[in-house]
Amino acid sequence: MALRAESGGKSRFDWGFIATVAGLVLMGSLAVFSAANPLPYWGQIVQRHILALVLGAALFIFAMNFNYQVFQDQAKAIYGFVLALLACVIVLGTAHKGHKAWLNLGLVSFQPSELARTAMILVLAAFLSRRVRRAAELETVLYSFAILAPVLALILKEPDFATFLSFLPILLGMLFCAGASSRHLSAITGYGLVALGLPMLITWCQIRYAAPAPNSWPDLLMRAARFGWPAVGAMLASTLLSLAAWRLAGMMRLKIKTITFIAIPIIFSAGLLTGIAVNAKLKGYQRNRFVAYVAPQEDIQGAAYHVHQSQIAIGSGGLLGKGLFSGTQSQLGFLPERHTDFIYAVVGEEMGVWGTMSILGLYLLLLWRVVVAGRCARDTYGYLVCCGFISMFAFSLALNMGMCLGVIPVAGIPLPLISYGGSSLAITLWSLGIVANIYARRYALL
């Protein structure tokens, strides 16, 4: 599609955005090479990282010059391809650390869930762009979740709970930008907080009252919990409180819809029941992540070991760091998963405050340029695609940095462009190439 001539000598491409991506890739590569240096398969990691970098660069250039609107036209085909690819993982996938999330392609392994996140942003943007005038309706929200549900079910089947969680902020961010009702988004957020917060609360209670005194209130409560009475009591209490609030609002002549007071106990009860189901399905390593968050002092050498070593590494780096290939926690092997999930801790130890702040600054600049690309997009589809990518990158950034600092429970979410991972690096560069193309076509004729 031909582009209109641009006035004022403005460049077609956002070179600041491209330079920011290159800066993050450079810092990430240095961190990966340093973190993986003590490992016996260091050479293999370097080769795979360079291969993924070359492939990602090719995908970035291709996507930057490819008309992104083709993805809108082929949204149904993309959706079918994603479902087929995830189904292949369940049948033919290779298991690694309890997750059957990789497809072995001979020389390399590929993680389809990484592709699924970007592909579903393209699919959801196509759907929401057609219903943007009806985004505030509950029907649009329900249809969006229905589209995403089969993908989430297949990812949970792997199981990959961290990737499953990453889809939810993406969908909420896209719905918000499309104009969804704040009431609907608040209801979804509240449901999610209750569903995820309950397992953490149960874990804390199990640690805090591991051996309560006989016939004490913690002992009686734990006995009742075996039969679900606390959950029934909590649901009944929420109903009574909502009824009291409805009566009080009527007496004060507040203009609040009655459906709000009906929805609150229903949402709370649904979240509570989901939380109970999630708690029952938690595996040992997942429970340990909650233990490391709610009571790290209880198991420093076990459940909280990763986070504890990460905090030591970041704290010991100081202002300027210990230098590349010179970090004690990383080079001596005290920090687990140092070249993947905990790469930010390696940066903090070896590059110091300036290194961590440089990465954070580059990320904020990257997010800002994606915002600019979205605002300059010539159609609603391009705008919503940028909104999805902003949500995805912001969530990954906050979660990865937060878990390294110990302020968020540990989850297997890599730091895009920084952590080692061929699938993540290549797909992330492809995603950013699409953003660059949206910006480049801001003056294109409709």
N, C-alpha and C positions, 0 to 999 in steps of 0.2 A: 504494500500500500504506500502510495506516494506521500511524502511529507511536505507540508507547506514550508515555504522559505521563512526562516526565523529572523525577526527584526532585532536590531541592536547588537548583532554579532553574537547572540547567545549560542552557546554550544549545544549540540543535540544531546550529548551525554553529560552526565553528572560526574565530572572527573574527581570532585571531592569525595563522592560516594565510593568510586572505584579505588581511590587512594586509601580510604579508610578500610575497605575490605582487604586490600593488599597489606596494610599495616597489621591488621589482626592476624592474617595468615602467617606473616613473618614472625610475629611474637609467639604465635601458637607453635610453629615449627621448631623454633629455638627451645621452647619449653618442653616439647615432646622429645626432642633429641637428647636433651639434658636429663629428663626424668627417666627415660628408658635406657640410659647409658649403662647402669650396672646390670641390667638384665642379660641373661645368656643369649637371648634371641634379639639383641639390639639391632643387628644388621637387617634382620627380617622386618622389624618394625620400621626402620628407616626406608627400606625399599617400598613397603606397602604404603607408607605415608606419602612418599614422593609420587608413586603411581596414582594414588587417590587425588593428590594435588594437581597432577597433570590432567587427569580426567575431569576434575572439578573445574579447572581453568577452561578446558574445552567446552564444558557444559555452560559455564558462565558466559563465554563469548557467543556461543550458539544462541542461548536464551536472550541475550542482550540484543541480538539482531533478528530474532524471530517474533512474528506478530503474536502477541500474547492472546489476542482475541480468538485465536484458533482453539485455545483451551476452553473458552466459553462455548463455542460451537460443538466441541467434542466432549462435553462434560459427562454425558451418559456413558460413552466409551471408556473414559478415564475411570469412572466409578466402577464399571464392570471389571476393568483390568485390575484395579486395586483389590477388589473382592477375590478375584481369581488368584492373584499373587499371594494374598494372605492365607487363602485356603491351601495353596501349595506348601506354604510353610508348615501348616499343621500336619500335612501328610508326608512331605519329603524333607522337612527342615532338619537342621543339625542342632542338637542340644548343646548348650554351653552354660555352666553355672546354674543349672536348673531351668533355663529358658530355652524353649525351642523356637528361636526367633531368627535363625540364619538359614539362608540357602547356600549350599556349597556349589560354586560354579567352576570348580577345578582349581585354578591358580588362586582364586580369591573367594571370599565369602561375602554375601550381600545380605543386609538387614532390611527387608521390605517395609517394616513399620516406619522407618525413616522416610521412605518415599511416600508412604501412605499419608503422613501428616501434610506434606506439601500438596499432594494430589487432592486431598480432601478440602484444602483451602480453596483450590481452583474450582472444585465441584460445588462447594457451599456458596462461593461467591456467585457462581452462575445461577443457582437457585434463588438466592436472596436478591440479586439484581432484577429478577423478573417479578419479585413480590415486594419491591421496596416501598410501594404505596400501601401495602397491607402488612408492613413489618410490625406494627403495633398490635396486631391481632394475635391471640393465643394460638390460633391455627398455624401461623407461620413458625412459631417457636416449636410447636409439637412436630410439624413436618421436618424441621431442621434436625431435631433429635432423632426422628425416625430414619432419616437419611444416614445419620452417623452411627446409629445403633448396630447394624451388622458389622461394620468395621471395628467398633469397640468390642463386640462380642468375640470376634476372631482374635483380636489382640489379647484379650483376657484369657483366651484359650491357650496362648503360648506358654506360660502366662507372662505378661509384661505390664505390671501394674503402673510403673512410672510413666511409660509411654501413654497408657490409657488416661492417666491424669492430665497429661499435657494437652489432650484434645479438648478438655472442658474449658479452659481459659480461652482457647482459640475460638471456640463456638460462641462463648459469651461475649468476647470482644467483637466478633463480626456482627452478632445480633445487636449489640449496643450501637455500633457504627451505622448499621442499617436502619436504626430508628425503632428498635423493639421497646415495648413498654417497660418502664423502670420497675413496675410492680411484678411483672413476669420475671425479670432478671433478678430482682431481690428474692423472689420465692425460690428460684433455682439455686442461688447462692446460699440462702439459708438452709435449704435441704442438704446441699453438699457439705456445709460446715458441720451440721449435726451428724451426718453420716460418717464423716471422717474424724470428727472430734470425739465421738463416743468410744471407738477402739483405744484412743490415747487415754481417755479418762479411765477406762477399765484397766488398762495397763498400769496406770499410776496407782489405782486403788489396790491392785494385786501386789504391787511392790510396797506400798505404804502400809498395807494391812495384811502382810504375808501370813502372819500367825497371830490373829487378834485374840484377845483374852476371851475365854468362854462366856457366853451370854452378854457380852458387851455389845454396844450398838453396831460396831463394824462387823462383829461375828454374826449378829442377827441379819444384817443387811446382806452379807455374802451368802448366807443360807437362803434368804428370800430370792437372791439373784439367780439361783439355780432353777427356780421355777418361773422366772420372768416377772415377778411381782414389782420390782422397782420400775421396770419399763411401763407396766400397766399403770402404776401410780403416776409416773411422769406424764403419760398421755392424758390421764384423767385431770391432772393438775393444769396442764396446758389448756384443756377444754374449759375448765372452770374459770381460769384467769382470763381467757378470751371472752367468755360470756360476761364476766364482771366488767371488762374493758368496754364491751359493746354497750352494756347498760350505762356505764359512766359517760361514754361518748354521747349517748342519747340525752342524758340529763344535762350535759353541758352544751347541747345543740351543736356538736361538731359534725361537719359534713364529711363523714367517713363512710364509705359503702359497706353494707352489711356483709358482702362477700369476703371482705378483708378479714373480718373476725371469724368467719367460717373457715377460710383458707389456712389461717395461721396454725391451728391445732392439727389440721390434716397434714400440712407440710411437715410440722414437727414430728408427728407420729410416723409419717413415711420415712423421714430421715432417721428416726430412732430405730425402726425396724430394719432399715438398710444397714445401719451401723452395727446392729446385732449380728446380721448375716455376714458382714465383712469381718467382724471380730472372730466369728466362728471359722471363717475360711483362711484366716491369717496363717502363714507358714512361719516356721521358727525364725528365719532370717528377717522376715518382715516385722515380727514382734520385737526382735532385737533392735530394730531401727527406732521403734517407738520408745523402747527402754532407754536407748542412747539419748533420746530427746527429752523425755519427761524426768528421768533420773539418771543422768550420766555418771554420777558419783558412785552408783551402786555396782557398776561393772566396768571400771576403767580399762581393764585388761581384756575384756570380752566384747560386749555389745557396743560400748562407747569407744573402743580402741581407735577406730578410723578417725572419728571426729576429734578425739583427744590429740592424736598425732598431728592432725591437720592444724589444730589451733597452736600447737607447739611450733610447727614449721613456720606458720605465718608470723607468729610473735617473735621468733628468733631472727627473722630476716632484717628487722630494723628498717632504717631509712633507705639504704642503698643495696641491701641484700648481701649475701655471701658470695655472689658470683655464679655464673653458669657452670654446671658440672661440679659445684663445690658445696652444695647443700648437704648438711649432715643427715637430716631426716629422710631426704629423698635418695641420696647416693648410698647411704648405708642400709637402706631397705626398711626403715622403721615405718614409713608412710605407705600404706597399701593403696593399690589402684592409683598410683601417683601419675601415670601418664594418661589416664582416662578420666574417671569421675573427679579425682582430687588434684587435677592439674593446676587449679588456681592456688592451692597451697604451695606447690612447687614454685610458682611465680612469686608468691609472697616471700618465700625463704631465699630464693636465689637472686631475685631482682628487687626485693624490698618494696617499700611503700611506693616508690616511683613506678615500679613495674605493675603493681596491682592497680594503681590509680591511672596508669597509662591505658591499661586494658579497659577499665571502667569508662574512662573518657572516650576512648575509641568506640566503645559500644553505644554510649549515649549519643555520640555523633552519628553513628550508623542508624540508630533508631530515629533520630531527627531527620536524616536524609530520606528514610523510608516514609516518614510523615509528609515530607515535602513532595515526594513522588506521588503519594496518595492524593494530596490536595491538588496537584497539577494534572492528575489523571483526566483524560478526556471523556471517560464514561464511568458509570457506576460500577461496572465490573472491575475495572482496574483499581478503583478506589477501595473496593471491598477486599480485593486480593492483598493490597498493601496493609489493610487493617488486620487481616489474618496473619500476615507475616510479622507485623509489629507485636501482636499478642503472643505468637509463638516464640520469638526471640526474647521478648521481655520476660516471659515466664521462665524460659530456660536459664537466662542470665540470673534472675532473682533466686531461683531454686538452687542452682549450682553454687553460686557464691554464698548463699545463705547456709547450705549444708556444710560447706567447708569452714564457715565461721561458727557453726553450731547453733544457729538461730532458727533453723528449719530442719525437720527430720530428713535423714539421708534418703535420697532416691537416686536411682541410676540414670540421671539425666546428664548428658555430656554438655560441656560449655562449647557452643557452636564456634567453629573456626579455630578453637584453641585445643580442645581435647583430642586425643588420638582416636581415630575411628574412620575408616575409609568411607563407609556408607554415609556417615554424618557429614563429613567434610565435602564429599562430592555433591550430595543432595542440597546442602546448605548453599554452596556456590551456585548451583542451578537456581535455587529460589531467589538468591540475590540478583542473578542475571535477569530473572523475570521482572524484578523491581526496576532494574536499570532500563529495561525495555519499555516499561510503563512510563517512566520519566522521558525516555527518548521520543516516544510517540505522543507527547502531550500536545503537539501542534499538528498532528496528523488530521487529515480531512475525514470526517465521519462518513 
